[in-house]
Amino acid sequence: MFSLSALQAQDTTQVASSEDRSYTLAAFPVVFYLPETRLGFGGAGIFAFRFKGEPPSSRPSQLQLAAAYTLNKQVLFYLPYQLYWDNEAWIAKGELGYYRYFYNFYGIGNEQAEDFVEEYEVFFPRVRVNVQRLVRPNLYTGIRYWFDDYAIQNVAENGQLSVGNITGSEGGKVSGLGWINTFDNRDNIFFPRKGWLIESIAFFNKPAFGSDFNFNRYSLDINTYWQTPWQHIFAFNAFTGFITGDAPFNELLLMGGDNRARGYYEGRFRDNTMALIQAEYRLPLFWRFGAVAFASLGAVAEDYANLASRNLRYNVGGGIRFLLDEKEKINLRVDVGFGKNTTAYYLTIGEAF
């Protein structure tokens, strides 16, 4: 799903400042294109500040408010936030939102017919809370709380979702607590040239937390970046995860979208287990323009024992970058991805990984 989180450091207009505190405020239009939404447009505002006593060298806390409408008749209202205090020893990140969305459902696993697809409509509020504490240089640990309340409507008549045999096909609440660890020594969070970003998550979704479902999710996400002497960058990503228990179909591990396996619709393949590797080559062209080439290989399955080579999916592609913010290194991203019998186009902000 499209997110404005990458817009957090856009140039802003300072409206108040003092020796130990500053406030900035900006508003700007939003335009994006994803296979899941087609063309989307709206507006966003950012309020940036530092808590009292925070040094000017610390990252500013930010609240964003955004609204968007897409040509797929989707409506998005959301408020992402990032808070830093105690000289960045504490970090809180998350989102409050409400969505009206239309999704394509391609079934679960690898045995569906290639042309099978169902569309469904869903309304849901969303709460995302992640709070972490610095415990070692570049290493944060903390807790996560996630909440979605899916109200599914307008499923395909006589389709897989309408039959009711798929967990979550009638909607329901997902409410869970998790443990998250993050190691991050990248030189820039928006366009890293070197360093590592490693995140491990254990997420426990239980009726005791107010959920309608009972399942656990575990994942490991590894990113690394290397810069050549001629300012080109190699970026690599490896992701794996698995689910135990009975998760709703909308919480299964997904391949596809603008971040993982570009070229496939988000959720084109989904199941309890996933493994994926990605690589991207980034090079400057001229002025503020750059280019990338990327590829990935991945698979989903019921469990690791069934991650068979026959179910591997590949994608390749390329794109153009335009530097919107020279100070923070934030790019406008235009990509085209090619998978097996599929092509997808993307216009958004920030790198895929």
ABEGO torsion letter per residue (X at the ends): XBBAAAAAABBBBBABBBAABBBBBBBBBBBBBBAAAEBBBEBBBBBBBBBBGBBAABBBBBBBBBBBBBAAGBBBBBBBBBBBBGGGABBBBEBBBBBBBBBBBAEBEAABBAABBBBBBBBBBBBBBBBBBBABBGBBBEBBBBBBBBBBBGBBBGBAAAAGABBGAAEEBBBBBBBBBBBBABABAABBABEBBBBBBBBBBBAAAGBABBBBBBBBBBBBBBBBAAGBBBBBBBBBBBBBEBBBAAABBBBEEAABGBGBBBGABBBABBBBBBBBBBBBBBEABBBBBBBBBBBBBABAAABBAAABBBBBEBBBBBBABAAAGBBBBBBBBBBBGBBBBBBBBEBAX
